[in-house]
Structures are given as C-alpha cells and as structure tokens.
Amino acid sequence: MKLLAGLALAVFVVVAGGVAAILSGAFNVAATNPDSSMTTWILHTTMQRSVAVRSSAIVAPESFTEAQVQAGSNEFRAMCAGCHGAPGRMRSAAGKGLRPRAPDLAVVANNWTNANLFWIIKNGIKMTGMPAFGPTHDDQTLWNIVAFVRQLPNMTADQYQRFADEGRAAGNEHEH
C-alpha cells in the first residue's frame, strides 16, 4: 500500500510540476530564442520517427522525368525557396526568422526517402513553419516538387538559374 501511495505521489508531483511550468510561462516560445540541445534532439528525433512511420506505406516513384523536375522547379521557386534557400539564393526575410530554421534541402535531401519528402510536403510539420501543401495541391504537383528536391544536392547556382529561366520562358509560373 505504501508503494502505491508513493507512486501516486510521484505521479502527482510530476504532473503538477508540468502544469506549473506551462502556466508560469517559463518556457520561452520566442523564435529568437534558440532551443536547448536536448529540446532540439527530442523534437528532431520525434519528427524523424513520425515521418518514417507515417510515410512507410507510400509507394514512391523510383525515378522522375525531366518534365517533372522542371515542373517541380517552378513550384519550388514559388513555395519553398524563400524558407529553405536554393543554390545561389538566400532565404527570404521570413525564412531567416524561422525557428527551427528550415533545412537547406541541398544538404539534407539525401537523408530522406522520396516517400518521406512527399509526406512532409503533403502534410507539413507542426510548429516548424512547414505548411501542408496537400490541401491546396494535387499529388502529382507534390511529386514534381520531390523530383526537383532530389536534384538539389548536386545543383549549382547556374543550374538553378537555368531552371528558373526555362520555367519563365515556358510561361510555367506558379499560380493558384
């Protein structure tokens, strides 16, 4: 009986401490305040595992056509480059102010499968500034973005500019 009482007291103290921390405003939610390394690890690991589990049933294309890559470049330029940056392009002012910072996809794209990238683009990531594009864009458009993101790790600034120029010349500007 003493063991149960002690366990109940411990649970109560933990819950009460958590509620007190939430209600006190002790946790600084300002985007200008960096998270601790422990908080960063917890959030990033949770996100990685969540994406892996939720994208595991998605059947992803093994390769993409040049047309898909070009179409994806138009969408990427309009919807992604501001926050993530692009070869030879800085992030927008809004992108620079995000915390956590949107990852440089040229650096991290190879850490994700095509299915992972599709799921992230379609569903977004809570509390990161990454919006869900699934409600506003069809799956083919989202796969086109994945096709383009796959090219980023090896893309130069000149190649990125060529994609932009070709998209504009073909009249393929992003629109809703």
KAURWO-V997622 format. One line per field, one symbol per residue. burial: 1 if it has 16 or more other ideal C-beta (glycine too) atoms within 10 Angstrom, else 0. Layout:
BEGIN
burial: ???
END
This chain:
BEGIN
burial: 00000000000000000000000000000000000000000010001000100010000000010001111111111011111111100010001001011110110010011111111111101001110011001000111111111111001000010011001000000000
END
